[in-house]
Amino acid sequence: MQMALAGATVPQIAAIAGWKIGYAQSIIDTYMPRRRDSAAQAMNAWEAALGPSVIPLAPRRR
């Protein structure tokens, strides 16, 4: 879980662990805590990837 929390992708985690991608995803789905800060980081990454033309969905919480 530490790799996922650090931002590693499922294919990266699977490669490091020697797992199939589907298995790695099932482990993450089962054990990854649902956290507000993880959701906020995901939204920030998504908005950054789409560029400045995207209007944020909600004000950023700090």
Contacts in CASP RR format, 6 or more apart in sequence:
PFRMAT RR
TARGET T0000
AUTHOR 0000-0000-0000
METHOD contacts of the structure
MODEL  1
MQMALAGATVPQIAAIAGWKIGYAQSIIDTYMPRRRDSAAQAMNAWEAAL
GPSVIPLAPRRR
1 28 0 8 1.000
1 31 0 8 1.000
1 32 0 8 1.000
1 33 0 8 1.000
3 12 0 8 1.000
3 13 0 8 1.000
3 16 0 8 1.000
4 10 0 8 1.000
4 13 0 8 1.000
4 28 0 8 1.000
4 32 0 8 1.000
5 32 0 8 1.000
5 38 0 8 1.000
8 16 0 8 1.000
10 21 0 8 1.000
10 22 0 8 1.000
10 24 0 8 1.000
10 25 0 8 1.000
10 28 0 8 1.000
11 21 0 8 1.000
11 24 0 8 1.000
13 19 0 8 1.000
13 24 0 8 1.000
13 28 0 8 1.000
14 20 0 8 1.000
14 21 0 8 1.000
14 22 0 8 1.000
14 23 0 8 1.000
14 24 0 8 1.000
17 24 0 8 1.000
19 27 0 8 1.000
32 38 0 8 1.000
40 60 0 8 1.000
40 61 0 8 1.000
43 56 0 8 1.000
43 57 0 8 1.000
44 60 0 8 1.000
47 54 0 8 1.000
47 56 0 8 1.000
END
